[in-house]
Amino acid sequence: MFRLWAKLVKDNRYVRDITIENDSATLNRTRKIFQALDDVCYEFDLSRPIWLESNIEEFKRHDKTRFHQDNFIETIDFDFLEIHVIEED
């Protein structure tokens, strides 16, 4: 089972959070992450964030990253979106 936890944070408080689960055996880890991020963006009504080099490095190291205003094309009304892989197959 693959699970990803996403949190919207504003003023050091969780505004919203969601856990996305995916138990598909046909998808690799990268595709599960991108699919989960798409599901999060759909649920939170957000545009898809842009992965910067710093996000990629942080995600490789810690299995989590934060998307700030620099990662979004449109203006956001929160401080950041954090995603964190909490369980993997």
N, C-alpha and C positions, 0 to 999 in steps of 0.2 A: 504494500500500500504506500502510495506517495501522498504526502500532505504538505501544503504550503499555507502559512499563516500570513495574512496581509493586514496592515494596520494603517489607518489615517490618523496622523497626530497633528494637533494644533495647540499651541501654548502648553506644551508638555503634558497633554492629556489625550487619551484615545478618543477620537470622535466616532470612528467606526472600525470594526474588524470583521474578518471573515476567514474561515478555513476552507480551502479547496482540496478535495480529495480526488485522486485519479488512480485506479487500479488496472489500467490498461497494460497488458503485457506487450503490446505491439509498438508502443512509443518508447523512445529512449529518454534519458533524463532531461536533456536539453529541450526536447519537444514537450515533455510534461511541464517543465517550468514555464515555457512560453504559452502553452495552453492555459495553465493556471493563471498567469498574469493577464491573459485576455479575458478570462472569466471574472477576475477581480475588477478589471476596468469596466466590464459590462455591468457588474453589480453596483459599482460605485459611480457609474455614469461619468467615466474619465476617458480622456484620450490616452492612447498607448504611450508610455514614457519611452524616451530614447536612452538606450544603454550607452553611457559614456565609459571611457577606459577605466576610470576610477570605480565605477559600479561593477564592471567585470572583475577587476582585481579583488575588490572587497568580497564579492560573491564567491569567487574561487577560494578565498581564504577562510571565510566564516559561514558560508551557506546563507548569507543574508546581505541585503543592501538597502540603501535609502534613496528614493527618488525625490529630489527637491525641484524647485521652480525651473532650474536650468535643464531639467530632463523633459519638461513638458513644453509644447508649443503654445498652448493656451494658458491663460492665467489660472492659477489654482487658489482655492480659499482655505488651504491648510498649510502646515509647515513642511511635511513630507509624507510620502507613502513608503512604508517599510515592508519588504517581503522577506520571509524566513522559511527555509525548508525545515520542517520539524520532524518528518519521518520519511524514510526511503525504503524501498524494497530490500 
